[in-house]
Amino acid sequence: MTTTVLYTIISLSILGAIMAVILYVVAQKFKVYEDPRIDQVEDALPGANCGGCGYPGCRGFAEAMVKADDISEFNCPVGGNDTMKEVARILGKEIEEKEPKVAVVRCSGSFQNRPRTTEYDGPGSCAIEASLYGGETGCHYGCLGKGDCVEACDFEAIFMNEETGLPYVVDENCTACNACVTACPNDIIELRERKKKDRKIYVSCVNQDKGALARKVCQVACIGCNKCVKVCPFDAITLENNLAYIDPVKCKLCRKCVDECPTNAIVEVGFPPRRKKKEKTEKESAGAQDQTKKQ
Amino acid sequence: MLKTFSKGGVHPAEQKLSAGKAIEKLGLPKQVTIPIAQHIGAPSQPTVKKKDTVKAGDVIATSQGFVSSNIHSSVSGTVAKIDQVIDTTGFRKPCVVINVEGDEWAEGIDTRQELVRDVTLSPEEIRQKVMDSGIVGMGGATFPSHVKLSVPEGKKVYTLVINGVECEPYLTSDHRVMMERGEEMIVGVRILMRALGVERALIGVENNKPDAIAHLSNLVASEGGIEVYGLKVKYPQGGEKQLIKAMLSREVPSGGLPLDVGAVVHNVGTALAVYEAVQKNKPLIERVVTVTGQSLSHPTNLLARIGTPVKDLIEAAGGLPEDTGKVVSGGPMMGKALKSLDTPIVKGTSGILVIPQQKAKRAPEMHCIRCSKCVTACPMGLEPYLLKQLTQTERYDELEENALLDCMECGSCSYTCPAHVPLLDYIRLGKSHVNQIIRKRKDK
């Protein structure tokens, strides 16, 4: 009895020792050298694997950064400046600070503002609807309302509003990963610089038709009247293809254009309610001008 | 045993309601809207301005490049505007809008009824004439016809196949052309044969049109070189690859053209248009359109000018029924629902189909049970369920490997699916993505 146990233990121990030697030799022979910094960088990244940086997951991004000579072009939209600083410290490289961004839905064509003229009963996907025809409304540029952006979002930052039929962004959750921007077939969603207190002013329309036609199909369409371009003290607004665009970097949130817009296509978000319209705007713009002087 | 193609295919109810109705000439509308992109290829460039006066047959937009086509005014009158109008594709496209005044035709167009049999022009002249007259494939694909008549070097055409199949349910415009304009059409076939330098032409007609088969057989009996074939009824036999398989028992390779098997396919409507262009000097400015639907009081076939609003055609067929849910341009299988009744008819509009409310809605989608009915139905031998899945998961390289681009969007898969999965919609989406990727690759 005891001898059987003894033989078993001895033979298995010898077998184990031989295997260990083989494994060691093989491991040495086929060793793949990996830069330890890749692991360090990956640990510093958020690990969301959202693809917002344009690389396949956080590890792909880390590998690319470790290989690159200059990492100033790289940006992790989810982690933001803190993460990128940490990465730069690990790699011993320089990095510029970038303004954090947030997704903005540039369409106000709700059920009330933009009446439906046809009914679409195909598969519930904006991409397919856009490939078939111009959409249920007369506007061929605006939101189709099938929620491809909601499906694309990994961070619970964009949802459909059932009342308006339009998506809305939850600013706190949005990481500006770009997923909804690429998912939207009509290029309605834009990433804009986050201003203080998440205040924003933007043209909530992408319709490039002539004014009369745009207005006919949607009450809050940009009609390309040029009024906002003239009123803007900072040259932040440009007009192209019958559509105004506010440069988020140049815009100082003075709200003059919002008052000027005849169709309410320019939207302000996050501002306190105005008590007396005129006084307030003057104050705001004066403040904004002060800011520019300081710069 | 009648011939047909071997792979896949479906047989929807034929519903040829207007088969016995003679072609009626539709009166002139008050205003025509002529899109400048009515064909596959580069959109044409308008040559007229606002307030210009034009006659029927005048060029109003010239072709841009080889795969493109001239556009002619279909009426006489004054150009009201050049504007963005929703056309049959469902998108806004630049169109020339003309207010109709009288009915004057451009000089040189022979408007008499007599049949001109003798073909005097050389093949090169015929090609030029077809090109100048803006003739495109009238079956619905609207591919410029002169391109198909120009055989590249190193290729040889042995057979001209004439497509009189009309496999789409409801449509009867080709049927009526064969019955009423048969003689002219046969001369058109002779012209096409001369342009291609072929000795043999085959006309394929499905055997649900026995009168057309008998009529055409009679017409070609005295002269050699043209034969008429009766084919078994099966959709989509009108696809050129399917028609070649059915009639010549040859298979066009994946990604290839009928030229690769020594054949060229033209529609009967195109043959008639070629006859009118070459023998009568008349550009493509009108076409036969079937206006049909079970709820319509007078389904009919109309000879209408290009650019006539759809509502005029429906009016001529007894007016729009109250319970209409959808108006489709084209047949029920491949046609496209219109966004507005002001949409003009174009060179490729073979029919207008009115569908009542209770039949207009799609059935709700259920889960795919892998029954592979779509695979059996696909005439190109593809796997529609797989293509849909790959599109949804954005695996575009695998889509390309699975010959996605061979799909001709006949809709047999969606038609046959017992779970009402909108397979074709996804495949079409996949195709547009893959085409973009291929274009990018070529640009590099």
Chai-1 contact restraints between the chains, C-beta under 6 A:
chainA,res_idxA,chainB,res_idxB,connection_type,confidence,min_distance_angstrom,max_distance_angstrom,comment,restraint_id
A,T118,B,K339,contact,1.0,0.0,6.0,A-B,restraint_1
A,D121,B,K361,contact,1.0,0.0,6.0,A-B,restraint_2
A,D121,B,R362,contact,1.0,0.0,6.0,A-B,restraint_3
A,G122,B,D425,contact,1.0,0.0,6.0,A-B,restraint_4
A,P123,B,P422,contact,1.0,0.0,6.0,A-B,restraint_5
A,P123,B,D425,contact,1.0,0.0,6.0,A-B,restraint_6
A,A127,B,L429,contact,1.0,0.0,6.0,A-B,restraint_7
A,I128,B,D425,contact,1.0,0.0,6.0,A-B,restraint_8
A,I128,B,L429,contact,1.0,0.0,6.0,A-B,restraint_9
A,S131,B,R428,contact,1.0,0.0,6.0,A-B,restraint_10
A,S131,B,L429,contact,1.0,0.0,6.0,A-B,restraint_11
A,S131,B,S432,contact,1.0,0.0,6.0,A-B,restraint_12
A,Y133,B,G90,contact,1.0,0.0,6.0,A-B,restraint_13
A,G134,B,G90,contact,1.0,0.0,6.0,A-B,restraint_14
A,G134,B,F91,contact,1.0,0.0,6.0,A-B,restraint_15
A,H140,B,R92,contact,1.0,0.0,6.0,A-B,restraint_16
